């Protein structure tokens, strides 16, 4: 288990949390990794925080986009620069448990499935656990993800030596879902690890988004990204709305 793992982190005005995120990567029991941080035009001191850490850890790269372009562009830049056989993502305010990488590589080797993802804990901005843990299914297919995206960017882990590199669609939201669907068009399913392996930090601004806007965007995703017809889109939308409600019911 000495294969390089590429970790991709988009950042935007993340100075408050990014050091904690980086620390969770540095604390991994599996140490052969590269962390590619792509800053999406931050106006705070994110760059200063990251550069001060990089001075003592050359496994961390920092790349700054010339203008704010959205998380899809930032993550795709990271994917392009990734040189590992494995690829995973962590946003600049989330946290991995120390055995995250080790457990994912072990699961891929044991199951032979090149796409795995994990359960995670859910906390508020102060890392208080306000919601129940999100426990993922044992496996998900392409149609399962259309109904409910149970694969978080926080825990998705891919063997790109087997699967190859794919890129996120250039949309402002749901770009991670688009990437998972692209992989699930060529493999039958991704494997879910039941054990919680990370902490997803739920920010106040994410809770206050209008439900009507989310519904509108999900419909556009079905119709314009996945090119589903009206009946297919309506079918998956009903599932998505129900499962979304269940996910945040505490």
N, C-alpha and C positions, 0 to 999 in steps of 0.2 A: 504494500500500500504506500507507494512513493510517487504516484502519478500527480502531476500538477493540476490543481483546481483553480479555475478562473472565477473570481467573485466580482460581480458587476453592481455598482452602487451609483445611482443617479442622485444628485444633490441639488437643492435649491433653497437658499436661506436656511441652512441646516445647522448653523453654528451651535445652537443650544444642545443638540442631541448627538451630533455625528461622532464626537470623541468616544461616547459610550458605545455606539455601534461598532466603531473600529476596535475598541477594546474587546468586545465580544468575539470578534474575528481573531484577534491576537491570542485570545484565551483558548482557542481550539486545541483539542488533543491531537488533531492532525495538522501538521504545520507546513506542508508543502503546498502553498497557495500563493496566488497573486491577487491583490485587491485593486480593481480598476475603478476609481472614483471619477465620474464625469459630472462636472458642475455646469448647471444650466443657467449661467448668467446671474449668480447670486449677487445681492447688493449688501449682504451682511459680511461678517468676518469668517465665513466658512473656509475660504482659501487659506487664511492665516492659521486657523485651527489645524487643518489637514497638513499643511506644509511643516508645521512645527512637529507633528508626529512622524512625518516621512523622514525627517532628519535622522531618526533612530531606527527606521525600519524600511529597508529598500524594497520590500515586497509590495509596498503600496505605491500606486501610481496616481497622479492627479492630472486631469485634463480639463480645461475650461473651454466651453463653447463660446464663440464670439458674441452670441446673442441668445436670449431665452427662446428655446425652440420646442419645449415640451419633453415629457419623460420618454416618449417613444424614441426621439432622436438621441437623447442622452444614453438610453439603454442600448440602442443600436450601435452607437459609437463604441460603447464598452464591448459589445459582442464582436465588433470588427477587430478590436485590439486584443481580444482574448487569445491566449496561446496554449491554454490547458486542454487536457483530454476531457475534463469535466467542466461544466459551466453551471453557475448558480447565481442567485440575485439576493441582495438585501438592501432595503431602502435605508436612508440616512438617519432614521429615527427608530429603527427596530433592533432587536437583540436576538442572537442565537445562544442556545445553551452550548456548553463546551464540547459536547460530543456530536454536534450537528453534522459536521463533515464526515467524521469517522463512521457514524451510523448510516449515512446515505451511501457511502462507497461500499460498506459491508452489505447493505441491502441489495444494491445493484449486482454485486458479485454473487450473492446467494440466490437471487431470483432470476438473474439474467435479463431483467427488464431495464431498459436504458433510460427510463423516465420515472422518477419517484418524487413524492411530495409528502409532507408531514402535517400532523396536527399541531396546534399552537395555542398558547395562552393569549388572552386579550386583556389589555390594561388601558387606563387613561394616560394622559400626558405625564402624570407623576408616578407611573408604574404601579398604580393601585388596581387590583383585579376586580373590575366592575361588572364584567360579563363572565359567563361560563366559558370553559375551554371550548375551542372549536375542534371537534374530532372529525377527521376526514373519513370518507368511505375507504373500503379496502382497495377498490380500484375504480377508475372512471374511464369512460370512452368519449369519443367525439360528441355523441348525442347527450351524454350526461353533462358535459361542460356547457352545452347550449342551454340546458335546463337550469344549471346553477354552477357558477365557477368556484368549485371547492379547492382549486389549486391556487395558493397564494404565492405572489412573487417572493415572499419571505422564505418559503420552504421548497420551491421547485428546484430540482436537481437533475441535470441532464448529462448523459454520456454522449458528448458530441463527437467522440471518435467513431462511435457507431451511427449516430443520427445525423451528423453533419451540422453545420451552422444554418440556422434560419433566423430571420429578422422580424421584429415587431411591425405591424402595420402602422403607418404614419397617421395616427389619429390621436386626439387629445386624451381620450379615456378608453378603457377596455383593451389597451394595446397588449397587455399581458395575456388576456383571454384569447386574443387573436393569435398569439404565438403558440399557446398550448394547443389550440385547435389545428394549427398547421402541422404540428408534430403528430397529433392524434389522427390525422388523415393518412398517415403512413405506418403507424403502429396501432394495434387493436386497443390498448389501454395503458394508462399510467398506474403505477402501484402506490397506494396510500399507506403510510406508516402511522399506526394508531397512537404511538407515544408522542406526547407534546415535546417539541424540540426547539421552540422559539417563543418570543414574546412580540406580539403585534401591538404597536402603540396606536390607539385610536385618538386622533387629534380632534379638538373641538370643532374645527371648521369642516371636518368630514362628516360629523354628526348633524350639522345644521344645513346640509345641502337639501334643496327642494326635491321631494320624492317625484314630483312631476317631471323635473329635468332628468332624473335618472331613468325614468320610464321612457321618456322620449329618446334618450341616447341609446338605450338598450334596443329599442325598436329600430333605430337607424343602423345599429351594428348588425342586426339580423339581415336587414334588407340590403344595405350598401357594402358591408364588408364580407359577410358570408353569402350574400346573394340568394337568400331564401325567399320563397314566394310568400304571399300574404297569409295563406293558411298555415304554412309551416311556422312563420314568424309569430302568428297569434298563438299557436300551440305551445311553442317554447316560451313565449312571453308569460303565459299563465303559470307555467311551472316556475319560471324565474321569480315572479312576483310572490308566489306562495313561499318558496324556499328562502327568499330574501327576508320575508317577514319572520319566518321561523329562526333564521340565523341570529337575529338581534332581539329575540324575545326575552333574553337573559336565561 
